[in-house]
Amino acid sequence: MTDSKYFTTTKKGEIFELKAELNSDKKEKKKEAVKKVIASMTVGKDVSALFPDVVNCMQTDNLELKKLVYLYLMNYAKSQPDMAIMAVNTFVKVVANAVAALSEIAESHPSSNLLDLNPQSINKLLTALNECTEWGQIFILDCLANYTPKDDREAQSICERVTPRLSHANSAVVLSAVKVLMKFMEMLSKDLDYYGTLLKKLAPPLVTLLSAEPELQYVALRNINLIVQKRPEILKHEMKVFFVKYNDPIYVKLEKLDIMIRLASQANIAQVLAELKEYATEVDVDFVRKAVRAIGRCAIKVEQSAERCVSTLLDLIQTKVNYVVQEAIVVIKDIFRKYPNKYESVIATLCENLDSLDEPEARAAMIWIVGEYAERIDNADELLESFLEGFHDESTQVQLQLLTAIVKLFLKKPTETQELVQQVLSLATQDSDNPDLRDRGYIYWRLLSTDPVAAKEVVLAEKPLISEETDLIEPTLLDELICYIGTLASVYHKPPSAFVEGGRGIVHKSLPPRTASSESAESPETAPTGAPPGEQPDVIPAQGDLLGDLLNLDLGPPVSGPPLATSSVQMGAVDLLGGGLDSLMGDEPEGIGGTNFVAPPTAAVPANLAAPIGSGLSDLFDLTSGVGTLSGSYVAPKAVWLPAMKAKGLEISGTFTRQVGSISMDLQLTNKALQVMTDFAIQFNRNSFGLAPAAPLQVHAPLSPNQTVEISLPLSTVGSVMKMEPLNNLQVAVKNNIDVFYFSTLYPLHILFVEDGKMDRQMFLATWKDIPNENEAQFQIRDCPLNAEAASSKLQSSNIFTVAKRNVEGQDMLYQSLKLTNGIWVLAELRIQPGNPSCTVRALAPALQPWSLPFVPCQGVALVEDAVQASLQAWLELESVRSLRRTFLESFQINPVRLPR
């Protein structure tokens, strides 16, 4: 039967009958009633009185019935808008469901662009947010978190409309709102009053979450752990809510303990230590261990509390509880690493408990302490020999530490411990089947037998101070996890790609870039304790972190680049000008020597600014038509720094550039493996000029097999300084989801020449006269086809500036200056004989003056004595001159030629 029957019957009282049928419990009867209503409406009858009853029929999963109701609503929405408003709440639920469906489809098909978010659609979602059910609100908030506002004003507007969700009773809604606010706060300036207000509003809802059931508490704590790593100022005044309760489950206790350490500061350290000492007397062994280790972390994080923490640890050692003593020794070792030569008076107390140590980590820590401070322990050889008796029964960790400790002892007391070191080397190399132990043993054996001095420099080298936090999440990963607050990823502290099978549908999220107005410095109160305002301390990852401490590794020679050529030639006090430098300043009468002083011409822009790739040699003079940058300085073609066969399929090529005062490492990453590569990160070892990444290594999409990506990594020169051999050696670690890989390369010295390196002529003359003979080097360049003006122009493109020019007996003399990024000046004299393809370079570095010591820019080097500082600076200046020689030599692809003294 067709639907025509609905148009054939008309009778009195029909409205009342339809009303009864619309409210029936039977779905079929409802659908029949709605069809009758639509039929009556179609023939012109007024059935608006049934509006509430028809709208109620929308709450069904029958698609046909929904369409009929929509048809009714569309008809009466125009003529009776006041009545149509009654259906808004129901439609808002539809909006939430639609958003959820579209979001899920968009995540599984990232390229489809189904959910196009713009200010207009975002405004509609925010309007619907107030009317949705709690789960509908979660869907909409998650969708908002995927939107990137166009500026800070829009971000603030969204935050203001989302903030009321923080007071919702459902914890999932609260966490979703926190996620949106944490993401959009990146775009807000810290100077805004609203920014401070928002920080205050975020704390109470997070605290409220901790009053729920233990399971919900744990989820909340895992999310709070991420939040305090990103913005500790949110909960810096809420320390007490994280104090452990007696009836908390162990998983809640451990998480609270971790957050307490992250929030510890000089202002609250007293109450934190009191709590931790109380926790160390609990009966739960795992919790006690964590509490003792937390005391050590407090000492490392808050320097002012270190002495009190050490005293607390000594009190705990006196309890003679075995596992407490062992944990205390492990953390005291870390305190020694943080504060060398400060708390060594406690070593005697530690040695009293030597026999009670049975855990590998504690035994290894005690062995490290004995080896590190062997010169202060009279019976250090006896103590280490006692460990050596059961060498093969020890764990690998203890064996490695014992080997190193005995070698340290031998280097400090060679006459007394020769038999002991021979014994441990024999055990490690001949009687062990552990490859790590054997390799280390052979390295020590070879060092000790061939070059004891080098062995001492390697084994007894100054160790880096450990950081206040050894388990911080990597910043790029933390930013991604902030975007997943309220999801399983925030509980695991891993991105979804790490635990979701298959890569399809996984989108890597990140926080929005900061706008110009939000780039203000961290306030002093939010800066980590012990660090200057605005300066974040370096973090040395914990043991097991893929991106380990480079300074503890034995890296091989550079992959690319020949060894640094140095010259021992010193010209003494010989002045190649004959008449002295006074004539440069115009003091010499005109005509003496048949020459006149000529000011250097303004350097012209090189003609081959965009020349194609040439032979691949670093060529400041551009003789091989290399790649030119915007500033005209030479850029070598990319060389393979890390072959794929040494990096599990990852091949890294690169070069260095300097453009408009900025240094970059231009990388090319190629995946020659059979699996996708993600989660890239990079770290530099300390180096001669403090080169360090100025930003994270951004690989925005997973690197598929056989795919290549080009990345320009900005570099800064404010990193830690350490003597490297050769001077321009750079040791690099690159991490991805597969492993961490290490390589070293040589960077061209001219990337360190700054743009303000042209010295004033008067200062040039005065400085040149004061340079001592030992700070001078001279070398010759063959096959130089350039005249003086061309050479001056090409050198200026690499920030080697000509201060003055003159001609002496047919030779063109160019007097040049350059300044390195660490403030060191180098003066040079370039002699060019017209028609002669060879030229001579004489380079000098100014002597160090006592008054200049405070201004020597040796960043990152902690020097206690002025003499040590002066020694390092004198070395750095002389080595800079020698490296400059290589810069000139590489320009002409020739070998050095020694000149007679």
C-alpha positions in Angstrom: 0.0 0.0 0.0 1.3 3.5 -0.9 1.3 6.6 1.4 -1.7 8.1 -0.4 -4.0 6.8 2.4 -2.6 9.5 4.6 -4.3 12.1 2.4 -7.7 10.6 2.2 -9.0 10.8 5.7 -10.3 13.9 7.4 -12.3 13.9 10.6 -12.9 15.9 13.7 -10.7 15.5 16.7 -7.8 14.3 14.5 -5.3 16.6 16.2 -5.9 15.0 19.6 -5.6 11.5 18.1 -2.3 12.4 16.4 -1.0 13.9 19.7 -1.7 10.6 21.4 -0.1 8.5 18.7 3.0 10.8 18.6 3.5 10.1 22.3 3.0 6.3 21.9 5.7 3.9 23.1 5.6 2.0 19.9 8.1 3.2 17.2 5.9 2.1 14.3 2.9 3.9 15.7 5.0 7.1 16.1 6.2 6.9 12.5 2.7 6.4 11.2 1.6 9.4 13.2 4.3 11.7 11.9 3.4 10.6 8.3 -0.2 11.7 9.0 1.1 15.0 10.4 3.2 15.6 7.2 0.2 14.7 5.0 -2.0 17.2 6.9 0.7 19.9 6.6 1.0 19.2 2.9 -2.7 19.7 2.2 -2.6 23.0 4.1 -3.9 22.1 7.5 -2.4 23.9 10.5 -0.7 21.3 12.7 1.6 23.7 14.5 -0.1 22.7 17.8 1.8 19.3 17.5 5.2 21.0 17.4 6.5 19.8 20.8 5.3 16.3 20.2 6.9 16.1 16.8 10.2 17.4 18.1 10.2 14.7 20.8 10.1 12.1 18.0 13.6 13.3 16.9 15.1 11.2 19.8 15.3 8.0 17.7 17.7 6.0 15.7 15.3 5.5 12.9 16.6 7.5 9.9 13.3 7.7 8.1 11.6 9.1 11.1 14.3 11.7 11.6 13.9 12.9 8.0 10.2 13.3 8.5 10.7 15.4 11.6 13.3 17.6 9.8 10.8 18.2 7.0 8.2 19.3 9.6 10.7 21.6 11.3 11.8 23.2 8.1 8.2 24.1 7.2 7.4 25.7 10.5 10.9 27.2 11.3 10.2 30.0 8.7 6.6 30.9 9.7 7.0 30.3 13.5 10.7 30.8 14.4 9.9 31.1 18.2 8.6 27.6 18.2 11.6 26.4 16.1 14.0 27.5 18.9 12.6 24.6 21.0 14.5 22.2 18.7 17.9 23.8 19.2 19.1 21.6 22.0 18.4 18.5 20.0 20.2 19.9 17.0 23.2 20.8 19.1 23.6 17.1 20.0 23.6 16.4 16.3 26.4 19.0 15.9 28.6 17.2 18.5 28.0 13.8 16.8 28.8 15.3 13.4 32.0 16.8 14.8 33.1 13.5 16.3 32.5 11.6 13.1 34.2 14.2 10.9 37.2 14.4 13.3 37.6 10.6 13.3 37.4 10.4 9.5 39.9 13.4 9.1 42.4 11.7 11.4 42.3 8.4 9.5 42.5 10.3 6.2 44.8 13.3 6.8 44.9 14.3 3.2 41.1 14.4 2.8 40.6 17.9 4.4 37.1 17.0 5.4 37.0 19.2 8.5 38.0 22.6 7.4 38.2 24.7 10.5 38.0 28.5 10.1 37.0 31.3 12.5 33.3 31.0 11.4 33.0 27.3 12.1 35.0 27.6 15.3 32.5 30.3 16.5 29.6 27.9 15.8 31.4 25.1 17.7 31.9 27.3 20.7 28.2 28.3 20.6 27.2 24.7 20.5 29.6 23.9 23.3 27.4 25.3 26.0 24.4 23.2 25.0 25.9 19.8 24.5 26.0 16.8 26.7 29.3 16.2 28.5 30.5 13.7 25.9 29.5 16.1 23.1 31.5 18.8 24.8 34.6 16.5 24.8 34.2 15.9 21.0 34.0 19.6 20.4 36.9 20.5 22.7 39.1 17.9 21.0 38.2 19.4 17.7 39.0 22.9 18.9 42.5 21.6 20.0 43.2 20.8 16.4 42.7 24.4 15.3 45.5 26.9 15.1 44.3 30.5 15.7 45.5 33.2 13.3 46.8 35.5 16.1 47.0 35.9 19.8 43.7 37.9 20.0 41.8 35.0 18.5 43.6 32.6 20.8 42.6 34.7 23.8 39.0 34.9 22.7 38.8 31.1 22.4 40.4 30.6 25.8 37.9 32.9 27.4 35.0 30.9 26.0 36.5 27.5 26.9 37.5 28.5 30.5 34.0 27.8 32.0 34.4 24.1 31.0 37.1 23.9 33.8 34.4 23.8 36.4 32.6 20.8 34.8 31.8 17.8 37.0 33.1 15.4 34.4 36.9 15.0 34.6 37.2 14.2 30.9 35.7 17.6 30.0 38.1 19.3 32.4 41.2 17.6 30.8 39.9 18.4 27.3 39.5 22.0 28.3 43.0 22.1 29.8 44.4 20.7 26.6 42.9 23.5 24.6 44.1 26.2 27.0 47.6 24.7 27.3 47.9 24.7 23.5 46.5 28.2 22.9 48.6 29.7 25.8 51.6 29.2 23.6 50.3 32.1 21.5 49.7 34.5 24.4 52.2 37.0 25.7 53.3 36.4 29.2 53.1 40.2 29.8 49.3 40.1 29.4 47.2 40.3 32.5 44.9 37.6 31.1 47.9 35.2 30.9 48.4 35.4 34.7 44.7 35.1 35.3 44.5 32.0 33.1 47.4 30.4 35.1 45.4 31.0 38.3 42.3 29.5 36.8 44.0 26.3 35.7 45.2 25.3 39.2 41.9 24.6 41.0 40.4 22.2 38.5 43.6 20.2 38.4 43.7 20.0 42.2 40.0 19.0 42.3 40.8 16.0 40.1 43.0 14.6 42.9 39.9 14.1 45.1 38.5 11.4 42.8 38.9 7.6 42.9 42.5 6.3 42.8 42.3 5.2 39.2 41.1 8.7 38.1 43.8 10.2 40.4 46.5 8.3 38.5 45.2 9.4 35.1 45.1 13.0 36.4 48.6 12.8 37.9 50.1 11.5 34.7 48.6 14.5 32.9 49.7 16.9 35.6 53.2 15.5 35.3 53.2 16.7 31.7 51.7 20.0 32.6 54.3 20.8 35.3 57.1 20.0 32.9 55.8 22.5 30.4 54.5 25.1 32.8 55.5 24.5 36.5 54.2 28.0 37.4 50.6 26.7 37.2 50.9 24.5 40.3 53.9 26.1 42.1 51.8 27.1 45.1 49.9 23.7 45.4 52.7 21.5 46.7 50.7 20.2 49.7 48.0 18.5 47.5 50.7 16.2 46.2 51.8 15.0 49.7 51.2 11.2 49.9 48.3 9.9 52.0 48.7 6.7 54.0 45.9 4.9 52.0 47.0 5.9 48.6 47.8 3.0 46.2 51.5 2.6 45.4 51.0 3.8 41.8 49.5 7.0 43.1 52.2 7.5 45.7 55.0 7.1 43.1 53.4 9.6 40.7 52.8 12.1 43.5 56.5 11.8 44.5 57.6 12.5 41.0 55.5 15.7 40.7 56.7 16.9 44.1 60.3 16.8 42.9 59.3 18.7 39.7 57.7 21.4 41.8 60.5 21.6 44.4 62.1 25.1 44.8 64.0 27.1 47.3 60.7 28.4 48.7 59.2 25.0 49.6 62.3 22.7 49.9 62.1 22.6 53.7 58.6 21.0 53.8 59.4 18.8 50.9 62.5 17.3 52.6 60.5 16.8 55.8 57.9 14.8 53.9 60.6 12.8 52.1 62.4 11.9 55.3 59.1 10.7 56.7 58.4 8.6 53.5 61.8 6.9 53.9 60.6 5.2 57.1 57.6 3.6 55.4 57.2 -0.2 55.0 56.7 -0.2 51.3 60.2 -0.9 49.9 59.6 0.5 46.4 58.2 3.7 47.8 61.1 4.1 50.3 63.6 3.6 47.5 61.9 6.3 45.4 61.7 8.6 48.4 65.5 8.3 49.1 66.3 8.9 45.5 64.0 11.9 45.5 66.1 13.4 48.3 69.1 13.2 46.0 67.2 14.8 43.2 66.3 17.7 45.5 69.9 18.2 46.3 70.8 18.4 42.6 67.9 20.6 41.7 68.1 23.1 44.6 71.7 23.9 45.4 70.8 25.8 48.6 69.4 22.6 50.0 72.3 20.3 49.1 73.9 20.3 52.5 70.6 19.6 54.3 69.9 16.8 51.8 73.3 15.2 52.4 72.8 15.4 56.2 69.4 13.7 55.7 70.9 10.9 53.6 73.6 10.3 56.3 70.9 10.0 58.9 69.2 7.4 56.8 72.4 5.5 56.3 72.8 5.3 60.1 69.5 3.4 60.2 71.4 0.4 58.7 68.3 -0.6 56.7 69.9 -2.4 53.8 67.9 -1.1 50.9 67.9 2.4 52.3 71.7 2.5 52.6 72.1 1.3 49.1 69.8 3.8 47.6 71.5 6.6 49.6 74.9 5.6 48.2 73.6 5.7 44.7 72.2 9.3 45.1 75.3 10.5 47.0 77.3 9.5 43.9 75.1 11.8 41.8 75.6 14.6 44.4 79.4 14.2 44.0 79.0 14.6 40.3 76.9 17.8 40.8 79.1 19.4 43.5 82.7 18.1 43.1 85.1 18.6 46.0 82.4 19.8 48.4 80.9 16.9 50.3 83.7 14.3 50.1 84.0 14.3 53.9 81.2 11.7 54.0 83.2 9.1 52.1 84.5 7.5 55.3 80.9 6.9 56.4 80.0 5.3 53.1 83.0 3.0 53.2 81.8 1.7 56.6 78.8 0.1 54.8 80.8 -1.5 52.0 80.2 -5.1 53.1 76.4 -4.6 53.2 76.1 -3.7 49.5 74.6 -6.5 47.4 72.8 -4.6 44.6 74.7 -4.0 41.4 73.8 -0.3 41.1 74.9 0.4 44.7 78.1 -1.6 44.3 78.9 0.2 41.0 78.2 3.6 42.7 80.5 2.8 45.6 83.2 1.6 43.2 82.9 4.8 41.2 83.3 6.9 44.4 86.4 4.9 45.5 88.0 5.3 42.0 87.1 8.9 41.6 88.5 9.9 45.0 91.3 7.3 45.3 93.9 9.9 46.2 91.8 10.8 49.3 91.3 7.2 50.5 94.4 5.6 52.0 93.3 2.0 51.4 91.6 2.5 48.1 93.6 -0.3 46.6 92.4 -2.8 49.3 88.8 -1.7 48.8 88.9 -2.3 45.1 90.8 -5.5 45.4 88.0 -6.8 47.6 85.6 -6.3 44.8 88.0 -7.9 42.4 87.9 -11.3 44.2 84.5 -12.1 42.8 84.9 -10.3 39.4 83.3 -12.9 37.2 80.3 -13.2 39.6 79.6 -9.5 39.3 77.1 -7.9 36.9 78.3 -6.2 33.8 77.6 -2.8 35.3 79.9 -3.5 38.2 82.6 -5.1 36.1 82.8 -2.1 33.8 82.9 0.3 36.7 85.5 -1.7 38.6 87.7 -1.8 35.5 87.6 2.0 35.1 88.1 2.6 38.8 91.2 0.5 39.0 92.7 2.2 35.9 92.0 5.6 37.6 93.7 4.3 40.7 96.7 3.2 38.7 97.0 6.6 37.0 96.9 8.3 40.4 99.1 5.8 42.3 101.1 4.0 39.6 103.9 2.5 41.7 101.6 0.9 44.3 98.9 -0.6 42.0 100.7 -2.0 39.0 99.9 -5.6 39.8 96.3 -4.7 40.5 95.8 -3.0 37.1 97.4 -5.9 35.3 95.1 -8.3 37.1 91.9 -6.5 36.1 93.0 -6.0 32.5 93.7 -9.7 32.2 90.4 -10.6 33.7 88.6 -8.1 31.4 90.3 -9.1 28.1 91.3 -12.7 28.5 88.9 -14.3 30.9 85.6 -12.5 29.9 83.3 -13.2 27.1 81.5 -9.9 27.4 82.3 -7.8 24.2 81.8 -4.4 26.0 84.0 -5.3 28.8 86.7 -6.8 26.5 86.7 -3.7 24.3 87.0 -1.3 27.1 89.8 -3.4 28.6 91.7 -3.4 25.3 91.3 0.3 24.9 92.7 0.9 28.4 95.5 -1.5 27.8 96.5 0.1 24.6 96.4 3.6 26.1 98.4 2.6 29.1 101.1 0.8 27.1 101.5 3.4 24.3 100.8 6.8 25.8 100.2 7.1 29.6 99.9 10.8 29.3 97.0 10.5 26.8 95.5 7.8 29.0 95.5 10.2 31.9 93.8 12.9 29.9 91.1 10.5 28.7 90.4 8.6 31.9 90.9 11.4 34.4 89.2 14.1 32.2 87.0 16.6 33.9 83.5 15.3 34.0 80.4 17.3 33.0 78.2 18.4 35.9 74.9 16.5 35.9 71.7 18.4 35.4 69.0 19.1 37.9 66.5 16.9 35.9 67.6 13.6 34.4 64.2 12.3 33.4 62.6 15.3 31.6 60.7 14.4 28.5 62.4 15.6 25.3 60.9 19.1 24.5 59.6 18.2 21.1 58.0 15.0 22.5 56.6 17.0 25.4 55.0 19.5 23.0 53.3 16.6 21.2 52.1 15.0 24.3 50.5 18.3 25.5 48.4 18.0 22.4 47.2 14.6 23.6 46.2 15.5 27.2 43.2 13.5 28.3 44.0 10.5 26.0 45.9 7.3 26.5 49.1 8.9 25.1 49.2 11.3 28.1 49.1 8.3 30.5 51.8 6.3 28.7 53.8 9.4 28.1 54.3 8.1 24.6 53.0 9.4 21.2 50.2 7.3 19.7 52.5 6.1 17.0 54.5 4.2 19.7 51.7 2.0 20.8 49.1 2.0 18.0 49.7 -0.7 15.5 50.2 0.5 11.9 51.0 4.0 10.9 47.7 4.8 9.1 45.7 7.5 10.7 48.4 8.7 13.1 48.9 12.4 12.8 51.9 14.0 14.6 50.6 17.1 16.5 52.6 20.0 17.8 52.0 23.2 19.7 51.3 26.3 17.6 54.3 28.6 17.0 54.7 31.5 19.3 53.6 34.9 17.9 56.0 37.9 18.0 54.1 39.3 21.0 54.4 36.1 23.0 58.2 35.8 22.7 58.8 37.4 26.1 61.4 36.0 28.4 60.5 33.6 31.3 59.9 35.5 34.5 62.5 34.9 37.2 60.0 33.2 39.4 59.3 30.5 36.8 62.9 29.9 35.8 64.4 26.7 37.2 66.2 27.1 40.5 69.9 27.7 40.2 69.6 29.0 36.6 69.7 32.7 35.6 66.4 34.2 34.5 65.5 33.2 31.0 68.2 30.6 30.9 67.3 26.9 30.8 69.9 24.4 32.2 71.3 21.7 29.9 69.7 18.4 30.5 71.8 15.2 30.5 69.4 12.4 29.8 69.2 9.5 32.3 70.8 6.1 31.7 68.7 4.3 29.1 67.8 7.5 27.2 68.7 7.1 23.5 70.1 10.6 23.4 72.9 9.9 25.8 75.7 12.1 27.1 78.2 12.5 24.2 81.0 13.5 26.6 81.2 9.9 27.9 81.7 8.4 24.4 84.8 7.5 22.5 84.0 8.9 19.1 86.1 8.0 16.0 87.8 10.4 13.7 85.7 12.8 11.5 83.9 11.1 8.7 84.7 13.8 6.2 87.5 16.3 5.7 91.2 15.9 5.8 93.1 16.4 9.1 93.9 19.9 10.2 97.2 21.1 8.8 99.2 23.2 11.2 102.4 25.1 10.8 105.2 25.4 13.2 106.7 28.3 11.2 107.1 31.5 13.2 108.5 34.6 11.6 109.7 36.2 14.8 109.9 40.0 14.8 110.6 40.3 11.0 108.5 43.1 9.4 107.8 42.2 5.8 106.9 45.8 5.1 110.5 47.0 5.5 109.5 50.5 6.5 107.2 49.4 9.3 103.4 49.9 9.7 103.6 53.5 10.7 103.3 54.5 7.0 99.8 52.9 6.9 98.4 55.7 9.0 99.9 58.4 6.7 103.0 59.2 8.9 105.5 58.3 6.2 106.3 61.2 3.7 104.9 60.6 0.2 107.3 59.0 -2.2 109.4 56.9 0.3 110.0 53.5 -1.2 108.3 54.7 -4.4 104.8 53.9 -3.0 101.8 55.8 -1.7 99.1 54.4 0.7 95.9 53.5 -1.1 92.7 53.0 0.8 91.0 49.7 -0.1 88.2 49.9 -2.6 84.7 49.0 -1.6 84.2 45.3 -2.3 82.0 44.6 -5.2 79.3 42.0 -5.2 80.8 38.7 -6.6 79.6 38.1 -10.1 79.0 34.4 -9.4 76.6 34.8 -6.5 74.4 32.0 -7.8 77.1 29.9 -9.4 76.4 26.2 -9.7 78.0 23.6 -7.6 81.7 23.2 -8.4 84.4 20.8 -7.3 83.1 20.6 -3.7 86.1 22.2 -1.9 85.7 25.0 0.6 86.8 27.9 -1.5 86.7 31.4 0.0 88.1 32.8 -3.2 85.5 31.0 -5.2 88.0 29.7 -7.7 86.0 26.6 -8.3 82.6 28.3 -8.8 81.1 27.0 -5.7 77.6 27.6 -4.4 77.0 31.2 -3.4 74.8 32.4 -0.6 72.9 35.6 -0.2 75.9 37.2 1.4 78.3 35.9 -1.2 80.2 33.6 1.2 81.2 30.2 -0.2 79.1 27.1 0.7 80.6 23.6 0.1 78.4 21.0 -1.6 76.9 18.5 0.8 79.2 15.6 1.9 78.1 12.3 3.4 78.7 12.6 7.1 77.1 9.4 8.2 76.8 6.5 5.7 73.6 4.4 5.8 75.6 1.2 6.6 76.8 2.7 9.9 73.4 4.1 10.9 70.9 1.3 10.3 69.8 2.7 7.0 69.9 6.4 7.8 72.2 8.4 5.6 73.1 12.0 6.6 74.7 14.5 4.3 75.3 18.1 5.0 77.2 21.3 4.8 77.5 24.6 6.8 76.4 28.0 5.7 76.5 31.6 7.1 73.9 34.0 5.7 73.2 37.5 7.0 74.9 36.7 10.4 73.1 33.4 10.9 74.9 30.0 10.9 73.1 27.0 9.7 73.7 23.3 9.3 72.0 22.2 6.1 71.2 18.5 6.4 69.9 15.9 4.0 68.3 12.9 5.6 67.8 9.8 3.5 66.0 6.7 4.7 67.6 3.6 3.0 66.0 1.2 5.5 62.9 -0.8 5.2 60.9 0.9 8.0 59.6 4.4 8.6 61.8 6.7 10.6 60.3 9.3 13.1 61.0 11.2 16.3 64.2 12.8 15.1 66.4 14.8 17.5 70.0 16.2 17.4 72.6 17.1 20.0 76.1 18.4 19.8 79.1 17.7 22.0 80.9 20.6 23.6 83.2 22.1 21.0 85.9 24.8 20.6 83.5 27.6 19.6 80.3 26.7 21.5 78.3 25.6 18.4 74.9 24.3 19.4 71.5 23.8 17.8 69.4 26.9 18.1 66.1 25.0 17.5 65.0 21.4 17.6 65.5 19.2 14.6 62.1 19.5 12.8 61.2 16.6 10.6 57.5 17.3 10.2 56.4 14.0 8.6 57.6 10.4 9.1 60.5 9.6 6.8 59.4 6.7 4.6 61.8 4.2 3.0 63.8 5.6 0.0 62.6 9.1 1.0 64.9 12.1 1.4 64.2 15.3 3.3 66.2 18.6 3.3 66.4 20.5 6.6 68.2 23.7 7.6 69.1 23.6 11.3 69.9 27.0 12.8 73.0 27.1 15.0 74.0 29.3 17.8 77.4 29.9 19.4 76.3 30.1 23.0 76.9 26.4 23.8 79.5 24.9 26.1 83.2 25.3 25.1 85.7 22.5 25.2 89.0 22.0 23.4 88.7 19.8 20.4 91.3 18.2 18.2 91.3 19.4 15.5 90.0 22.8 16.5 87.0 22.7 14.2 85.9 19.2 15.0 82.2 18.8 15.8 80.8 15.7 17.4 77.1 15.1 16.7 74.4 12.7 17.9 71.2 12.1 15.9 68.3 10.2 17.4 65.3 8.6 15.8 62.8 5.9 16.6 65.3 3.2 15.7 68.4 4.2 17.6 70.9 7.0 18.3 73.8 7.5 15.9 77.0 9.4 16.3 79.4 11.0 13.8 81.9 13.8 13.7 82.7 16.3 11.0 84.8 19.4 10.4 83.1 22.7 10.0 84.7 25.5 7.9 86.2 28.2 10.0 84.8 31.0 7.9 81.2 30.4 9.2 82.5 31.8 12.5 83.7 35.1 11.0 81.3 37.8 12.1 80.1 40.8 10.1 81.6 43.5 12.3 85.1 42.2 11.9 86.6 45.3 10.3 89.0 46.8 12.8 89.5 50.5 13.1 92.8 51.5 11.3 94.3 53.2 14.4 93.5 50.2 16.5 94.8 47.9 13.8 98.2 49.6 14.0 98.4 49.6 17.8 97.3 46.0 18.0 99.7 44.8 15.3 102.7 46.3 17.1 101.7 44.6 20.4 101.4 41.1 19.0 104.1 38.8 20.5 106.1 36.5 18.2 104.6 33.3 19.5 101.1 34.4 18.3 102.2 34.7 14.6 102.0 32.2 11.8 102.9 32.4 8.1 102.1 30.3 5.1 102.1 30.5 1.3 99.4 29.9 -1.2 100.3 28.7 -4.7 98.2 29.0 -7.9 96.5 32.2 -6.9 95.4 33.9 -10.2 93.6 36.8 -8.5 94.9 40.3 -8.2 94.7 42.3 -5.0 91.3 43.9 -5.6 89.7 40.6 -6.6 91.2 38.8 -3.6 90.0 41.6 -1.3 86.5 41.4 -2.7 86.2 37.7 -2.4 87.6 37.6 1.1 85.2 40.3 2.2 82.3 38.1 1.1 83.4 35.7 3.9 83.9 38.6 6.4 87.6 38.9 6.0 87.9 42.7 5.7 90.7 44.8 4.2 91.7 47.6 6.5 94.4 49.1 4.4 96.3 48.5 1.1 99.7 49.6 -0.2 102.3 48.6 -2.7 105.9 47.9 -1.7 108.5 47.2 -4.4 105.9 45.9 -6.8 104.1 43.8 -4.3 100.5 44.5 -3.3 100.0 44.4 0.5 96.5 43.8 1.9 96.2 44.3 5.7 93.1 42.5 6.9 91.1 41.8 10.0 88.5 39.3 11.0 86.6 38.6 14.3 85.4 35.2 15.4 82.1 34.6 17.1 83.8 34.3 20.5 85.3 37.8 20.2 88.8 36.9 19.2 90.4 39.1 16.6 92.9 37.9 13.9 95.0 40.2 11.9 96.5 39.2 8.5 98.8 40.5 5.9 98.3 39.2 2.4 101.2 39.8 -0.1 100.4 39.4 -3.8 103.0 39.8 -6.6 101.3 40.8 -9.9 102.0 38.1 -12.4 103.1 35.6 -9.8 100.6 32.8 -9.1 101.7 32.5 -5.4 100.9 34.8 -2.5 101.9 34.8 1.2 99.7 35.1 4.2 100.9 36.3 7.6 98.4 35.9 10.4 98.6 37.1 13.9 96.4 37.0 17.0 96.5 39.8 19.6 98.1 39.1 23.0 95.8 38.7 26.0 95.7 41.7 28.3 94.8 41.3 32.0 92.0 43.9 31.8 90.4 41.9 29.0 89.9 38.7 31.0 86.4 39.5 32.2 85.3 40.1 28.6 86.8 36.9 27.1 83.8 35.1 25.6 84.6 31.5 26.5 81.0 30.5 27.0 80.2 27.4 28.9 83.7 26.9 30.5 83.7 27.0 34.2 87.1 28.3 35.2 87.9 28.9 38.8 91.4 30.4 38.6 92.3 33.4 36.4 95.4 31.5 35.4 93.4 28.7 34.0 91.2 31.1 32.1 94.2 33.0 30.7 95.8 29.7 29.6 92.7 28.5 27.8 92.2 31.8 26.0 95.9 32.0 24.9 95.5 28.4 23.5 92.2 29.3 21.7 93.8 32.4 20.1 96.8 30.5 18.8 94.7 27.6 17.6 92.4 30.1 15.8 95.4 31.4 13.8 96.4 27.9 12.8 92.9 27.1 11.7 92.8 30.3 9.7 95.8 29.0 7.8 93.8 26.0 6.7 91.0 28.2 5.6 93.3 30.0 3.1 94.9 26.7 2.0 91.6 25.0 1.2 90.7 28.0 -0.9 93.4 27.2 -3.4 93.4 23.3 -3.1 97.2 23.2 -2.3 99.5 21.8 0.3 101.3 24.0 2.8 104.7 25.3 2.0 107.1 26.0 4.9 109.0 29.3 4.8 112.4 29.8 6.2 112.5 31.6 9.6 
